[in-house]
Amino acid sequence: MASMVLGDSTLESLTPSVNAPSECSPTNSSMNPSSNSKPHKANDMGWEAIQELRDRDGAVGLSHFKLVKRLGCGDIGSVYLCELRGTDCYFAMKVMDKGALAMRKKLARAQTEKEILASLDHPFLPTLYAHFETSQFSCLVMEYCSGGDLHSLRQKQTGKCFTDMAAKFYAAEVLLALEYLHMMGVVYRDLKPENVLVRADGHIMLSDFDLSLRCVVSPTLVMSPVLTSIPSRNSRHKLMEFTVEPNTVSLQSCVPIMSHRFLRTSLRKKSSSSSSPVQEKVVVLPQTTTRPELVVEPTEVRSMSFVGTHEYLAPEIISGDGHGSSVDWWTFGIFLYELLYAKTPFKGADNELTLTNVVSHPLLFPSNADAGLVPEAAKDLIRGLLVKDPMKRLGSLRGAGEIKSQSFFEGVNWALIRCALPPEIPKPQYRPVRSGKSVGTAAGEKKKAANGWKQEEEEDVSHVVPEFQCF
């Protein structure tokens, strides 16, 4: 994928001097993050610092930030690590050259990403702290993730793949992020490990929305099988055993699917023809019916765009027949396959062969001898997701709910997963500090520790990045 890189001279022109007035133009109120409450950021020091700055100065601008280094670059811009002046708060700033975007006819993509980011409020999705523009650049200030991305983290694992438990954890958090996006009328379309960032606490954050599709989503009622009767407590003359399987329970967005077992102790029964006690065991089958279930999945959306990464493209995108939200469930299947097998299933010698394999080749799994022991439940889930017909693909009708109910995710507490212990906590990052500078307040030190920073007070100042200089 092509990349737009902002070089040293560009970044120098990007950043004004500290005392110079910023060329910032306030964003539209509907796009201003300050106009949106962010409940899951209520106690975040960075969020509070930005709000205080906005209340004091009226608007956030480029002069309020000190750029530290470039973290990476993408198709429509580069991302920099930056520090909010006068605080110990660090952010990731995406910088886009408006002239270059206009020349490449990608201004609409940048605008779509900005609108999507401004609407998000989810623990596994980025927070847009501020947006501002100069005469040349458009800047998005977002959350900084010090743990890198899942692609880099996977490379460090034994065999370059995750264990099934680690894969389940990361896949579950990504699934919740996709569920929220679909409920908001956003089809992501670019899921891959490189776009799944790891926060300092080990939890994930989905990033990069410039390929996403915004659409109208209409809540729909579908009929789901549910339990209508439970064996009577008065039936004490029989042994009654009853199990509700996960797929017979109405799926709930944030409630874990559980199997309930009701067991009645048998009582001795006097036979009319004999005085000897007789025990009788009877298995009572569940009586089920259907009830409406609310599904918020953009199933009607259709796009003809050819977007995404070759190894992750869904067959309907390649064929050009139009695609909808089901492409996210296809890419979710490829994503899970890569986490478990350290490769994607349809990769060819070049991009053309890869696309051919996606459309025409069957899904194959490496042998356990070649790839280690992957549970059959994981394979079953991947098979359901990588169905080439989007109408028959798992998740195509009822969205994330039917994926959550799969046996691979058994035991996942969906409501409390953000409180679960991640498989791995990123190692702290080291940041040089200038000699003679104070190390900050206790609150600032606490914030830096939360962000994964560790200071070295004796660092050689010759290695410090000159202000406003790009790496």
C-alpha positions as CSV (number, residue, x, y, z in Angstrom):
1,M,0.0,0.0,0.0
2,A,1.3,3.4,-0.9
3,S,2.4,5.6,1.9
4,M,2.6,9.4,2.3
5,V,5.6,10.3,4.4
6,L,6.2,13.7,5.9
7,G,9.9,14.4,6.0
8,D,12.1,16.5,8.3
9,S,11.6,19.8,6.4
10,T,7.9,19.2,6.2
11,L,7.6,18.6,9.9
12,E,9.7,21.8,10.7
13,S,7.2,23.8,8.6
14,L,4.3,21.9,10.4
15,T,5.3,23.0,13.9
16,P,5.3,26.7,14.7
17,S,7.5,28.2,17.4
18,V,6.2,28.1,21.0
19,N,5.3,31.8,21.0
20,A,3.9,32.0,17.5
21,P,0.2,32.1,17.1
22,S,-1.2,28.8,15.8
23,E,-2.9,28.7,12.4
24,C,-5.5,26.6,14.0
25,S,-9.1,26.8,12.7
26,P,-11.7,25.6,15.2
27,T,-13.6,22.5,14.0
28,N,-17.3,22.4,13.5
29,S,-19.1,21.8,16.8
30,S,-20.5,18.5,15.5
31,M,-17.0,17.4,14.9
32,N,-15.4,18.8,18.0
33,P,-14.6,16.0,20.5
34,S,-15.3,18.5,23.3
35,S,-19.0,18.5,22.4
36,N,-19.1,14.7,22.9
37,S,-19.0,13.1,26.4
38,K,-16.6,10.2,26.6
39,P,-17.8,8.1,29.6
40,H,-15.0,5.6,29.5
41,K,-12.5,8.5,29.5
42,A,-14.0,10.2,32.5
43,N,-10.9,9.7,34.7
44,D,-8.3,10.0,32.0
45,M,-5.7,12.6,32.7
46,G,-5.1,13.3,29.0
47,W,-8.8,13.9,28.4
48,E,-9.0,16.3,31.3
49,A,-5.9,18.1,30.2
50,I,-7.3,18.7,26.7
51,Q,-10.6,19.9,28.1
52,E,-8.8,22.4,30.5
53,L,-6.7,23.6,27.6
54,R,-9.8,24.2,25.5
55,D,-11.6,26.0,28.3
56,R,-8.6,28.2,28.8
57,D,-7.5,29.0,25.3
58,G,-10.7,28.4,23.4
59,A,-9.2,26.0,20.9
60,V,-6.4,23.4,20.6
61,G,-3.7,24.2,18.2
62,L,-0.3,22.9,16.9
63,S,1.6,25.2,19.2
64,H,0.2,23.4,22.3
65,F,2.2,20.2,21.4
66,K,5.8,19.2,21.3
67,L,6.4,16.5,18.6
68,V,8.8,13.8,19.8
69,K,9.2,11.3,17.0
70,R,7.4,9.7,14.1
71,L,5.7,6.4,15.0
72,G,4.6,5.4,11.5
73,C,3.0,6.3,8.3
74,G,0.0,5.3,6.3
75,D,-1.7,5.9,3.0
76,I,-3.0,9.4,3.9
77,G,-0.7,10.6,6.6
78,S,1.9,10.0,9.2
79,V,1.5,9.5,13.0
80,Y,3.8,11.2,15.5
81,L,4.2,10.8,19.2
82,C,3.6,14.2,20.8
83,E,3.6,15.7,24.3
84,L,1.1,18.3,25.5
85,R,3.2,21.3,26.7
86,G,3.1,21.9,30.4
87,T,1.8,18.4,31.2
88,D,3.1,14.8,31.2
89,C,0.4,13.7,28.8
90,Y,1.4,12.0,25.6
91,F,-0.7,11.5,22.5
92,A,-0.5,10.1,18.9
93,M,-1.0,12.8,16.3
94,K,-2.0,11.9,12.8
95,V,-0.8,14.6,10.4
96,M,-2.3,14.8,6.8
97,D,-1.1,17.1,4.1
98,K,-4.3,18.6,2.7
99,G,-2.6,19.6,-0.6
100,A,-1.3,16.0,-1.2
101,L,-4.7,14.6,-0.3
102,A,-6.5,16.9,-2.7
103,M,-4.0,16.0,-5.5
104,R,-4.7,12.3,-4.9
105,K,-8.4,12.8,-4.5
106,K,-8.4,11.4,-0.9
107,L,-9.8,14.4,1.0
108,A,-13.1,12.5,1.4
109,R,-11.4,9.6,3.0
110,A,-9.7,11.9,5.5
111,Q,-13.0,13.6,6.3
112,T,-14.7,10.2,6.8
113,E,-12.0,9.0,9.2
114,K,-12.4,12.3,11.2
115,E,-16.1,11.9,11.4
116,I,-15.9,8.3,12.5
117,L,-13.3,9.0,15.2
118,A,-15.3,11.9,16.6
119,S,-18.3,9.6,17.0
120,L,-16.5,6.7,18.8
121,D,-16.7,6.1,22.6
122,H,-15.6,2.5,23.3
123,P,-12.7,1.0,25.3
124,F,-11.3,-0.9,22.4
125,L,-11.5,2.0,19.9
126,P,-9.5,5.2,19.7
127,T,-10.5,8.4,21.4
128,L,-10.2,11.6,19.4
129,Y,-9.0,14.2,21.9
130,A,-8.8,17.1,19.4
131,H,-8.8,18.0,15.8
132,F,-7.4,21.2,14.3
133,E,-6.1,22.4,10.9
134,T,-3.4,24.7,9.7
135,S,-3.2,26.2,6.2
136,Q,-1.4,23.1,5.0
137,F,-2.1,20.3,7.5
138,S,-5.0,18.5,9.1
139,C,-4.2,17.0,12.5
140,L,-6.0,14.4,14.6
141,V,-4.9,14.0,18.2
142,M,-5.6,10.5,19.5
143,E,-4.7,8.0,22.1
144,Y,-1.1,6.7,22.2
145,C,-0.6,3.0,22.5
146,S,2.9,2.2,23.8
147,G,2.7,-1.6,23.2
148,G,3.0,-1.5,19.4
149,D,0.7,-3.6,17.3
150,L,-0.4,-7.3,17.2
151,H,1.7,-8.0,14.2
152,S,4.9,-7.1,16.0
153,L,3.8,-8.8,19.1
154,R,3.0,-12.0,17.2
155,Q,6.5,-12.0,15.7
156,K,7.9,-12.2,19.2
157,Q,5.9,-15.3,20.2
158,T,7.2,-18.9,20.0
159,G,6.5,-20.1,16.5
160,K,5.4,-16.5,15.7
161,C,1.9,-17.4,16.6
162,F,-0.3,-17.0,19.7
163,T,-1.6,-19.7,21.9
164,D,-5.3,-20.4,21.5
165,M,-6.1,-18.7,24.8
166,A,-4.2,-15.6,23.8
167,A,-5.8,-15.6,20.4
168,K,-9.2,-15.9,22.0
169,F,-8.5,-12.9,24.2
170,Y,-7.4,-10.6,21.4
171,A,-10.1,-11.9,19.0
172,A,-12.8,-11.3,21.6
173,E,-11.8,-7.7,22.1
174,V,-11.6,-7.1,18.4
175,L,-15.0,-8.7,18.0
176,L,-16.5,-6.3,20.5
177,A,-14.9,-3.4,18.7
178,L,-16.4,-4.5,15.4
179,E,-19.8,-5.1,17.0
180,Y,-19.8,-1.5,18.2
181,L,-18.7,-0.1,14.8
182,H,-21.5,-2.0,13.0
183,M,-24.0,-0.7,15.5
184,M,-22.7,2.8,14.7
185,G,-23.2,2.2,11.0
186,V,-19.4,1.8,10.2
187,V,-18.0,-1.1,8.2
188,Y,-14.3,-1.2,9.1
189,R,-12.9,-3.1,6.0
190,D,-9.2,-3.1,7.0
191,L,-8.8,-5.5,9.9
192,K,-5.3,-6.9,10.2
193,P,-2.8,-7.4,13.0
194,E,-1.0,-4.2,12.0
195,N,-4.1,-2.2,12.7
196,V,-4.7,-3.7,16.1
197,L,-2.6,-1.6,18.6
198,V,-1.7,-2.7,22.1
199,R,-2.1,-0.3,25.0
200,A,0.2,-0.1,27.9
201,D,-2.1,-2.3,30.0
202,G,-2.1,-5.0,27.3
203,H,-5.6,-4.5,26.0
204,I,-6.2,-3.7,22.3
205,M,-7.3,-0.6,20.3
206,L,-8.5,-0.9,16.7
207,S,-6.9,1.9,14.6
208,D,-6.8,3.4,11.1
209,F,-10.3,4.2,9.8
210,D,-9.5,5.8,6.4
211,L,-10.8,2.8,4.5
212,S,-14.0,2.5,6.6
213,L,-17.5,2.9,5.1
214,R,-20.2,4.9,6.8
215,C,-23.8,3.8,6.2
216,V,-27.2,3.9,7.7
217,V,-28.0,1.0,10.1
218,S,-31.6,0.1,10.9
219,P,-32.4,-2.0,14.0
220,T,-34.1,-5.2,13.1
221,L,-36.1,-7.8,15.0
222,V,-35.3,-11.4,14.3
223,M,-36.8,-14.4,16.0
224,S,-34.5,-16.4,18.2
225,P,-35.2,-19.7,20.0
226,V,-35.6,-19.4,23.7
227,L,-36.6,-21.6,26.7
228,T,-40.3,-21.5,27.6
229,S,-40.5,-24.0,30.4
230,I,-38.4,-25.6,33.1
231,P,-39.2,-28.9,34.8
232,S,-41.7,-28.3,37.6
233,R,-40.3,-28.3,41.1
234,N,-43.3,-30.5,42.1
235,S,-42.2,-33.3,39.8
236,R,-40.3,-35.1,42.6
237,H,-41.0,-38.7,41.6
238,K,-38.6,-38.6,38.6
239,L,-35.0,-37.8,38.0
240,M,-35.1,-34.7,35.7
241,E,-32.1,-33.5,33.8
242,F,-32.3,-30.5,31.6
243,T,-29.6,-28.7,29.7
244,V,-30.0,-25.5,27.7
245,E,-27.4,-25.4,24.9
246,P,-25.8,-22.0,24.0
247,N,-27.4,-21.9,20.6
248,T,-30.9,-22.1,22.1
249,V,-30.5,-19.0,24.2
250,S,-31.4,-15.6,22.9
251,L,-28.1,-13.8,22.3
252,Q,-27.4,-10.6,24.2
253,S,-24.8,-8.0,23.3
254,C,-22.8,-7.9,26.5
255,V,-24.0,-10.9,28.5
256,P,-22.0,-14.1,28.4
257,I,-23.7,-17.2,27.0
258,M,-24.0,-19.8,29.6
259,S,-25.3,-23.4,29.9
260,H,-27.7,-24.0,32.7
261,R,-28.2,-27.4,34.2
262,F,-31.1,-28.3,36.4
263,L,-30.8,-31.5,38.3
264,R,-33.5,-33.0,40.5
265,T,-32.6,-35.7,43.0
266,S,-34.6,-38.8,42.4
267,L,-37.0,-40.0,45.1
268,R,-37.7,-43.6,45.8
269,K,-40.9,-44.8,44.3
270,K,-43.1,-47.5,45.7
271,S,-44.2,-50.0,43.2
272,S,-47.8,-51.0,43.3
273,S,-46.8,-54.6,42.6
274,S,-43.7,-54.9,44.7
275,S,-42.5,-53.5,47.9
276,S,-38.9,-53.0,46.6
277,P,-38.0,-49.3,45.7
278,V,-37.5,-48.5,42.0
279,Q,-35.6,-45.6,40.6
280,E,-36.6,-44.2,37.3
281,K,-34.5,-41.8,35.2
282,V,-36.2,-39.6,32.6
283,V,-34.5,-37.0,30.5
284,V,-36.9,-34.1,29.8
285,L,-36.3,-32.3,26.6
286,P,-36.5,-28.5,26.6
287,Q,-39.6,-26.8,25.4
288,T,-38.6,-23.8,23.3
289,T,-40.3,-21.2,21.3
290,T,-39.1,-18.0,19.5
291,R,-39.0,-14.4,20.6
292,P,-37.9,-11.2,19.0
293,E,-34.2,-10.3,19.3
294,L,-32.9,-6.9,18.4
295,V,-30.1,-7.0,15.8
296,V,-28.3,-3.8,14.8
297,E,-26.2,-4.9,11.8
298,P,-25.8,-2.9,8.6
299,T,-26.9,-5.8,6.4
300,E,-28.3,-3.7,3.6
301,V,-25.2,-1.6,2.8
302,R,-23.6,-2.2,-0.5
303,S,-20.3,-0.8,-1.8
304,M,-18.4,-1.3,-5.1
305,S,-15.1,0.0,-3.8
306,F,-12.0,-2.2,-4.1
307,V,-10.4,-1.5,-0.8
308,G,-8.4,-3.4,1.8
309,T,-5.2,-5.6,2.0
310,H,-4.8,-8.4,-0.6
311,E,-4.5,-11.3,1.9
312,Y,-7.5,-10.1,3.8
313,L,-9.9,-9.1,0.9
314,A,-13.2,-10.9,0.9
315,P,-14.3,-12.8,-2.3
316,E,-17.1,-10.4,-3.0
317,I,-14.8,-7.4,-3.0
318,I,-12.5,-9.1,-5.5
319,S,-15.4,-10.2,-7.8
320,G,-16.7,-6.6,-7.8
321,D,-20.3,-7.7,-7.2
322,G,-20.7,-5.3,-4.3
323,H,-20.0,-5.9,-0.6
324,G,-21.5,-5.1,2.8
325,S,-20.8,-5.6,6.4
326,S,-20.0,-9.3,5.9
327,V,-16.6,-8.4,4.7
328,D,-15.6,-7.6,8.3
329,W,-16.5,-11.1,9.4
330,W,-14.4,-12.6,6.5
331,T,-11.4,-10.5,7.6
332,F,-12.1,-11.5,11.2
333,G,-11.7,-15.1,10.1
334,I,-8.4,-14.3,8.3
335,F,-7.3,-12.4,11.4
336,L,-7.9,-15.3,13.7
337,Y,-6.3,-17.7,11.3
338,E,-3.1,-15.6,11.3
339,L,-3.0,-15.3,15.1
340,L,-3.1,-19.1,15.4
341,Y,-1.1,-20.2,12.4
342,A,1.4,-17.3,11.8
343,K,0.2,-16.9,8.2
344,T,-2.9,-16.1,6.2
345,P,-4.7,-19.0,4.5
346,F,-4.8,-17.7,0.9
347,K,-1.4,-16.0,0.4
348,G,0.1,-16.6,-3.0
349,A,3.5,-15.8,-4.6
350,D,2.2,-12.4,-5.6
351,N,-0.9,-10.3,-5.2
352,E,-2.6,-11.6,-8.3
353,L,-2.2,-15.2,-7.2
354,T,-3.4,-14.3,-3.7
355,L,-6.6,-12.9,-5.1
356,T,-7.1,-16.0,-7.3
357,N,-6.7,-18.2,-4.2
358,V,-9.2,-16.2,-2.2
359,V,-11.9,-16.6,-4.9
360,S,-11.2,-20.2,-6.0
361,H,-9.2,-22.2,-3.5
362,P,-10.7,-24.0,-0.6
363,L,-9.8,-23.3,3.0
364,L,-7.0,-25.6,4.3
365,F,-5.5,-25.9,7.7
366,P,-1.9,-26.9,8.4
367,S,-1.4,-30.2,10.2
368,N,-1.0,-30.2,14.0
369,A,2.5,-31.4,13.5
370,D,3.3,-28.3,11.4
371,A,1.4,-25.7,13.3
372,G,1.0,-27.0,16.9
373,L,-2.3,-28.0,18.4
374,V,-5.1,-25.7,17.5
375,P,-8.5,-26.6,19.0
376,E,-11.2,-27.8,16.7
377,A,-13.5,-25.1,18.0
378,A,-11.2,-22.5,16.6
379,K,-11.2,-24.3,13.2
380,D,-14.9,-24.5,13.2
381,L,-15.2,-20.8,13.9
382,I,-12.8,-20.0,11.1
383,R,-14.7,-22.3,8.7
384,G,-17.9,-20.4,9.5
385,L,-16.3,-17.0,8.9
386,L,-14.4,-17.9,5.7
387,V,-17.5,-19.0,3.7
388,K,-17.1,-17.5,0.3
389,D,-20.8,-16.8,-0.1
390,P,-21.4,-13.6,2.0
391,M,-25.1,-14.5,2.6
392,K,-24.1,-17.9,4.2
393,R,-21.2,-16.5,6.2
394,L,-21.3,-16.6,10.0
395,G,-22.4,-13.2,11.3
396,S,-24.1,-12.1,8.0
397,L,-27.6,-12.1,9.5
398,R,-27.3,-11.4,13.2
399,G,-23.8,-9.9,13.4
400,A,-21.5,-10.4,16.3
401,G,-24.1,-12.2,18.4
402,E,-24.0,-15.4,16.5
403,I,-20.1,-15.3,16.5
404,K,-20.0,-14.8,20.3
405,S,-22.1,-18.0,20.7
406,Q,-19.5,-20.2,19.1
407,S,-17.8,-22.8,21.3
408,F,-14.4,-21.2,20.7
409,F,-15.5,-18.2,22.9
410,E,-16.9,-20.4,25.7
411,G,-16.0,-19.0,29.0
412,V,-15.5,-15.4,27.8
413,N,-17.2,-12.9,30.1
414,W,-18.1,-10.3,27.5
415,A,-19.3,-7.8,30.0
416,L,-16.1,-7.8,32.0
417,I,-13.5,-8.5,29.5
418,R,-11.9,-5.1,29.8
419,C,-11.1,-6.0,33.4
420,A,-9.5,-9.3,32.5
421,L,-5.8,-9.9,32.7
422,P,-4.3,-9.7,29.1
423,P,-1.9,-12.5,27.9
424,E,1.0,-10.1,27.9
425,I,1.8,-6.6,29.3
426,P,4.1,-4.5,27.1
427,K,7.5,-3.7,28.5
428,P,7.9,0.0,29.6
429,Q,9.3,2.4,27.0
430,Y,12.3,4.6,27.7
431,R,12.2,8.3,27.1
432,P,15.2,10.6,27.4
433,V,14.8,13.8,29.4
434,R,16.9,17.0,29.2
435,S,19.3,17.7,32.0
436,G,18.2,20.2,34.6
437,K,14.5,19.6,33.8
438,S,12.2,18.5,36.6
439,V,10.8,15.1,36.4
440,G,7.3,16.4,36.9
441,T,4.6,16.1,39.6
442,A,3.5,12.9,41.3
443,A,0.4,12.9,39.2
444,G,2.5,13.3,36.0
445,E,4.7,10.4,37.1
446,K,1.7,8.3,37.6
447,K,0.3,9.1,34.2
448,K,3.7,8.3,32.5
449,A,3.8,5.0,34.3
450,A,0.3,4.2,33.1
451,N,1.4,5.1,29.5
452,G,4.4,2.8,29.8
453,W,7.0,5.4,30.1
454,K,10.2,5.1,32.3
455,Q,12.5,8.0,32.7
456,E,16.3,7.9,32.8
457,E,17.5,11.0,34.6
458,E,21.1,10.5,33.6
459,E,20.4,10.3,29.8
460,D,22.9,11.9,27.5
461,V,21.3,15.0,26.2
462,S,23.1,14.6,22.8
463,H,20.6,11.9,22.0
464,V,17.5,13.9,22.7
465,V,15.4,14.6,19.7
466,P,15.7,18.3,18.8
467,E,12.3,20.0,19.1
468,F,10.1,19.8,16.0
469,Q,12.6,17.5,14.2
470,C,11.1,14.4,12.5
471,F,12.8,11.0,12.8
